[in-house]
Amino acid sequence: MLIIKTFVCIGLCINFYASNAQSYYYPGQIIKDVGNNRYLIQNYGAFKGDSLGYILQRDYNGNLSYFVKKLTNPLGIVILDTVLYVANDSTYILGFGLKSGKEVFSLHIPGIGQLCCITTDKNRFLYVTDYYGTKLYKVDVLNKSFNEFCSLGFTNSSGIDYDKKNNRLIFITQTSSSKIYEVSLADSSLRMIYDTGLGDCDGLIIDKYGYIYTGSWNTGALYRITIEGGYSKTPIITGLGHPVYSYIDSIDNTIAIPCWDYNKVVFQKLSYPTSVKQSSKLNDLLIYPNPSNTGYFNLKLDGYSVKNFELFNTQGQFIDEFSGDVKDIFIKDNGTYFLECNTLNAGKITKIIIR
């Protein structure tokens, strides 16, 4: 994330909230809060060190309102359980209750250049990059502690996502030729996996098919990066200006793209190559009981060869995978999930509930 340089502010700072209420102001990241039927959008604020940053909430009709005000140049955001975590004021991670909007977590990480992008392994840990530094940090939200997880050896890391299927973190550098790296969660080893050849890439996200997405400030386009069969990149949305940290809704295949100093968020349906299976009705699929009081679900699909079942949470994030020949599955935690049944050329997503 390129940080805006400080400049003189006369009058505008005092009147900002009155004149720009409930509008985007350097939006840097968007995520979906399905449980509260909204998107949450981080807005940086234009002046280094001021308190004009904030988090907006956007309902599904596009209406904007404040969720959290008076943050100091917030950057990365991520939801873990019932808390929104924010990288704020260069060296702090703050947490806000999704229901109340009140601060429930605060952790200072001293000696940091600029806490930037943040993700979670969906358990108790956050992972956050230092844009001006060379380290990746692991944060334990239960103990309010942190440690250096990986020494990168370079700066300008911008955009990070958790890849559960491969037990790794993926992130990209915002440089003249942006590179994608992976960090193993098993041993914290670092490996460069792809030189995109694109300039000033900002933000990175992985979809349920394993495609990687990033936006280039140099070209103003969002790119889909293919992994299987050798790495390649394809511009899929152009004319975005300065695209930053996007969000993909894995349930309806919609991508939301903040455009940094263009002060807008673009929503667009994703289309996929014909080689990627698309949803089909698969009307013969039975999942029962649903809702379940025990966490157990019986599965029955006659007449199809099932490749696998994939489980997603209400944020559209991958949770688990089950082999295609299973007759039942067990999910430990109560809540609402989406189970995707994948055959060789079709798929069906079913909402399942554990009480």
C-alpha positions in Angstrom: 0.0 0.0 0.0 1.6 3.3 -1.1 1.3 5.8 1.7 0.2 9.3 1.0 2.8 12.0 1.9 2.0 14.6 4.5 0.9 18.0 3.2 -0.6 21.2 4.7 -4.2 21.0 5.8 -6.1 24.2 6.3 -9.8 24.1 7.0 -10.4 20.7 5.3 -9.4 18.7 8.4 -11.9 20.5 10.6 -14.8 20.2 8.2 -14.1 16.7 6.8 -16.8 14.8 8.5 -19.4 17.4 7.8 -18.7 17.7 4.1 -17.8 14.1 3.3 -20.0 12.2 5.6 -20.6 8.6 4.6 -18.4 8.6 1.5 -15.2 6.8 0.5 -12.0 8.5 1.4 -9.0 6.5 0.1 -10.7 3.1 0.4 -8.0 0.5 0.9 -9.8 -2.8 1.6 -13.3 -4.3 1.6 -14.6 -7.5 3.3 -18.1 -9.0 3.7 -19.7 -9.4 7.1 -22.4 -11.8 6.1 -23.8 -12.2 9.6 -24.7 -8.5 9.7 -25.7 -8.3 6.0 -23.1 -5.7 5.0 -19.7 -5.0 3.6 -17.0 -3.2 5.7 -14.6 -0.8 4.0 -11.4 0.6 5.4 -10.8 4.2 4.5 -7.3 5.5 5.1 -7.8 9.3 5.4 -5.6 11.6 3.4 -3.1 13.0 5.9 -0.3 11.1 7.5 -0.8 11.0 11.3 -4.3 12.5 11.4 -7.4 10.9 12.8 -9.6 11.1 9.8 -9.5 7.4 8.9 -12.6 5.3 9.4 -14.5 2.1 8.6 -17.6 2.3 6.5 -20.4 -0.2 6.4 -22.3 -0.7 3.2 -25.6 -2.6 3.1 -26.6 -4.8 0.2 -28.5 -1.9 -1.4 -25.4 0.3 -1.5 -26.2 2.6 1.4 -23.2 3.8 3.4 -22.9 4.6 7.1 -20.1 4.8 9.6 -19.0 1.7 11.6 -15.9 3.1 13.3 -14.7 6.7 13.2 -11.6 8.6 14.0 -9.0 6.0 13.2 -5.4 7.0 12.4 -4.6 6.0 8.9 -6.0 2.4 9.1 -4.9 -0.1 6.5 -5.6 -3.8 6.6 -8.8 -5.3 8.0 -9.9 -8.9 8.7 -12.8 -10.6 10.5 -12.1 -13.3 13.1 -15.1 -14.7 15.0 -17.1 -11.7 16.1 -14.3 -9.1 15.9 -13.1 -6.8 13.1 -9.3 -6.4 13.4 -7.7 -3.3 12.0 -4.0 -2.3 11.4 -4.1 1.3 12.7 -1.7 4.2 13.3 1.4 2.3 11.9 2.1 0.2 15.0 -1.3 -0.9 16.5 -3.8 -3.7 15.8 -7.2 -2.7 17.1 -10.3 -5.0 17.3 -13.9 -3.8 17.2 -17.0 -5.9 18.1 -19.1 -6.6 15.0 -22.3 -6.0 16.8 -21.3 -3.0 19.0 -18.6 -1.3 17.0 -16.8 -0.7 20.3 -13.1 -1.4 20.7 -12.5 -4.8 22.3 -8.8 -5.4 21.5 -5.6 -3.3 21.3 -2.1 -4.5 20.7 1.0 -2.3 20.2 3.9 -3.7 18.1 6.8 -1.4 18.5 9.6 -0.8 16.1 7.4 -1.2 13.1 7.6 1.0 9.9 3.9 0.5 8.8 1.6 -2.3 9.7 -0.1 -2.9 6.4 -1.9 -6.1 5.3 -3.5 -8.6 7.6 -5.1 -12.0 7.4 -6.0 -14.9 9.7 -5.8 -18.7 9.8 -9.4 -18.7 11.1 -8.2 -20.0 14.5 -6.7 -17.6 17.0 -3.9 -16.1 15.0 -3.5 -13.1 12.8 -0.6 -12.5 10.3 0.4 -8.9 9.5 3.0 -7.4 7.2 5.2 -4.4 7.8 5.2 -2.4 4.6 8.4 -0.4 5.3 10.0 -3.3 7.3 11.2 -6.7 6.4 9.3 -8.9 8.8 6.0 -10.9 8.9 4.4 -11.0 12.4 2.1 -13.6 14.0 -0.4 -12.3 16.5 -2.1 -14.4 19.2 -5.5 -12.6 19.8 -6.3 -14.7 22.9 -3.0 -13.9 24.7 -2.6 -10.4 23.1 0.9 -11.3 22.1 3.0 -11.3 18.9 6.2 -12.7 17.5 8.3 -12.5 14.4 7.0 -15.3 12.2 9.3 -14.8 9.1 12.1 -12.6 8.2 11.5 -11.6 4.5 14.7 -9.7 3.7 12.8 -7.1 1.6 10.3 -4.3 2.1 7.0 -3.3 0.3 5.0 -6.4 1.1 1.4 -5.4 0.1 -1.5 -7.9 0.1 -1.7 -11.2 2.0 -4.1 -14.1 2.1 -4.4 -17.4 3.9 -4.4 -20.5 1.7 -5.8 -23.3 3.9 -5.6 -26.0 1.2 -1.8 -25.6 1.0 -1.3 -24.5 4.6 0.5 -21.3 3.6 0.3 -17.6 3.4 0.5 -15.9 0.0 1.5 -12.2 -0.4 2.8 -9.8 -3.1 5.3 -7.0 -3.2 4.4 -3.5 -4.4 7.5 -2.9 -6.6 8.4 -2.2 -10.2 8.1 -5.9 -10.9 5.8 -7.2 -8.2 6.6 -10.7 -7.0 4.3 -13.3 -5.3 5.7 -15.2 -2.3 4.5 -18.0 -0.1 5.3 -18.6 3.6 4.7 -22.1 5.0 2.7 -22.2 8.2 4.4 -25.5 9.0 7.9 -24.1 9.2 7.7 -20.4 8.3 9.9 -21.0 5.2 9.8 -18.3 2.5 9.7 -19.0 -1.3 9.2 -16.7 -4.3 6.7 -18.5 -6.6 6.0 -16.0 -9.4 7.4 -12.7 -10.8 4.3 -11.0 -12.3 6.2 -8.5 -14.3 3.5 -6.0 -13.3 4.3 -2.7 -11.6 2.9 -1.5 -8.3 0.6 -4.4 -7.5 -1.5 -3.8 -4.4 -3.6 -6.3 -2.6 -3.9 -10.1 -3.2 -6.7 -12.6 -2.7 -7.2 -16.3 -3.6 -10.6 -17.7 -4.8 -12.0 -21.1 -4.1 -10.6 -22.5 -7.4 -7.0 -21.5 -6.5 -6.8 -18.4 -8.8 -4.9 -15.4 -7.4 -6.1 -11.9 -8.0 -4.1 -8.6 -7.7 -4.4 -5.1 -9.1 -1.7 -3.1 -10.8 -1.5 0.7 -10.3 0.6 1.0 -13.4 -2.0 -0.5 -15.7 -5.2 0.2 -13.7 -6.3 -3.4 -14.2 -7.2 -6.4 -12.0 -5.4 -9.6 -13.0 -6.3 -13.2 -12.5 -3.2 -15.4 -12.0 -3.4 -19.0 -12.9 -1.3 -21.5 -11.0 -2.0 -24.9 -12.5 0.0 -25.8 -15.6 2.5 -23.0 -15.0 1.9 -19.4 -13.9 0.2 -17.0 -16.2 -1.7 -13.7 -15.8 -4.8 -12.3 -17.5 -6.3 -8.8 -17.1 -10.0 -9.4 -16.3 -11.2 -5.9 -15.3 -9.6 -2.7 -16.7 -10.0 1.0 -16.1 -9.9 0.8 -12.4 -7.3 3.5 -11.7 -5.6 2.3 -8.6 -7.2 -1.0 -7.5 -6.3 -2.2 -4.0 -7.3 -5.0 -1.7 -10.3 -6.8 -3.2 -12.8 -9.2 -1.7 -14.3 -12.3 -3.5 -17.7 -13.6 -2.5 -17.2 -17.3 -3.1 -20.9 -18.1 -2.9 -22.1 -15.9 -5.8 -18.7 -15.3 -7.5 -18.7 -11.5 -7.1 -15.6 -9.4 -6.6 -15.5 -6.0 -4.9 -12.6 -3.8 -5.8 -11.7 -0.6 -3.9 -10.0 2.1 -6.0 -7.7 4.0 -3.8 -7.5 7.6 -4.7 -10.5 7.3 -7.1 -12.7 7.0 -4.0 -14.9 4.3 -5.3 -15.6 0.5 -5.0 -16.4 -1.5 -8.1 -18.6 -4.7 -7.8 -18.5 -7.1 -10.7 -19.5 -10.7 -11.4 -16.6 -13.0 -12.1 -16.6 -15.3 -15.2 -14.4 -18.3 -15.4 -12.7 -20.3 -18.2 -14.8 -23.1 -19.6 -12.4 -25.6 -18.0 -13.7 -24.5 -14.6 -16.8 -26.3 -13.5 -19.8 -24.0 -13.0 -22.8 -24.5 -10.7 -25.5 -26.9 -11.8 -28.7 -27.8 -10.0 -27.8 -31.4 -9.1 -31.3 -31.8 -7.9 -30.7 -35.4 -6.6 -28.3 -34.2 -3.8 -29.8 -34.8 -0.4 -28.2 -33.3 2.8 -30.0 -34.2 6.0 -30.9 -33.4 8.7 -30.6 -29.7 7.9 -30.6 -27.9 10.3 -28.6 -30.3 12.4 -28.5 -30.4 16.2 -25.4 -32.6 16.4 -23.1 -31.3 13.7 -23.6 -34.5 11.6 -25.0 -34.4 8.1 -25.9 -37.4 5.9 -25.0 -37.0 2.2 -26.7 -38.8 -0.7 -26.2 -38.1 -4.4 -27.3 -40.9 -6.8 -26.1 -41.2 -10.3 -23.1 -38.8 -10.1 -19.4 -39.4 -9.5 -18.5 -36.9 -6.8 -15.0 -35.4 -6.8 -15.2 -33.8 -3.3 -17.2 -31.6 -0.9 -15.9 -28.2 0.1 -17.1 -26.3 3.2 -17.1 -22.5 3.3 -18.1 -20.1 6.1 -20.5 -17.2 5.7 -17.6 -15.0 4.6 -17.1 -17.3 1.6 -13.8 -18.5 3.1 -12.7 -22.1 2.7 -13.0 -24.1 5.9 -12.6 -27.8 5.1 -12.7 -30.5 2.3 -14.2 -33.9 2.3 -13.6 -36.8 -0.1 -16.3 -37.5 -2.7 -17.1 -41.0 -1.3 -18.1 -40.0 2.2 -21.7 -40.7 3.3 -21.7 -38.2 6.2 -19.7 -35.3 7.5 -19.2 -33.8 10.9 -18.8 -30.1 11.7 -17.8 -29.2 15.2 -18.9 -25.6 15.6 -22.4 -24.2 15.6 -23.3 -21.7 12.9 -24.2 -21.3 9.2 -22.1 -22.8 6.4 -22.1 -23.5 2.7 -21.3 -27.0 1.5 -20.3 -27.3 -2.2 -20.6 -30.6 -3.9 -18.2 -30.9 -6.8 -18.6 -33.4 -9.7 -16.3 -33.5 -12.7 -18.2 -30.9 -14.6 -20.8 -29.4 -12.2 -21.4 -28.3 -8.7 -24.1 -27.3 -6.2 -23.9 -25.1 -3.1 -26.2 -25.8 -0.2 -26.7 -23.7 2.9 -26.4 -25.9 6.0 -27.0 -24.9 9.7 -25.8 -26.4 13.0 -27.8 -25.3 16.0 
